[in-house]
């Protein structure tokens, strides 16, 4: 019996090894991509271009970085990439990633609701100045200053741009991503992409969250 079991065990080990050796060359390392090609005829692309065009004058007049801006389209489901690094000079998308919206402290919110009230836990809309970086409870984060009546309490509410492990690197739609308490919360790797643009910019970068 022992000899029989040993033969069975060796046979199973052999077939597992053979299967692994045969298929190993076909395994591909997963690499995260933050490029998101969007058809120029799509509604998404049209909305981004329209929003970018509408804020160019403001950007120039208020001495923001005139080469790039960050755009967040909250009409897009949270499981899809909706945070865009936008090239203002070439009207094109450089990078895109997932971003969480606020829970409004009312359980899990599949779609975003918006509020400027202190302690609302909701996301807010409008233009934001991305200010200095710091290391807080979520690691690297960037302070935000609201520039419109719809987000004037941003600093008081401690709404900041930061990353969190529950935000995936890649799209998970039709599933949603986790909620924040109002912060535009991105993935760890995507924040590094944003950091690279923020650190090399000699002027503040404008973030615009719209719906």
Steps between C-alpha positions, in 0.01 A plus 500: 500500500780740589674430169173560314440835676859602431452426129174706498671789675798498260263484201298800623819696566628414153182617326489824702865571416443421133193724487689788662802465272275484193291805589759713677621672179139600435460679835525877466595733780217736582598860440278787604418750230374847571450588136139501392429547133165674459334531163495861388141452393394384848296702750777459758759663277262778401425580865870510589585730211210730582602520866867555415410777255276671756774524764792605278428871547478455878827306503685771307349788696583343837853384423442125506696247297381560143634170363302249704205476736325220688137428409257273686174415323258382769242396242719199430447199728757461779607159364623672184796733459371854547801695632689641203835671459410728212741659252363851449735580212413196289145434628585144588496261796841412639396263779185385676414314817225405741383739770261448790215733595361581843258280693316802647526302827188313393614147428649403166425739212508344151469841335638830622298759687644846558510743789715786623387463861753431772484138627271395212736225383400579140709586198484856375513648151699784351853624448772422753852630544735212576734632769793359695554135577529347847509159666183427694299201617473374138862570414573750223218750452444838339305783658215639293345846498150541358468787254121502449192546716430127456828401670596802713519289818750255354792598722282522811362152424853357463420384147834397348634303206639171629524129428358198680550129453133423434507691169608255224752577229278375218133534412257274685173618340216398537621474860555830685811594696506587870371832635697780663375768738497757223863490391598422140667172600709315241717189484854489637661471157282765336592752770863449399405594143331816627796573728739496204303782336448699818865489604639621170243778455621851582140619528199355685300235313125545479266212592145524368233259624179518297177311449 
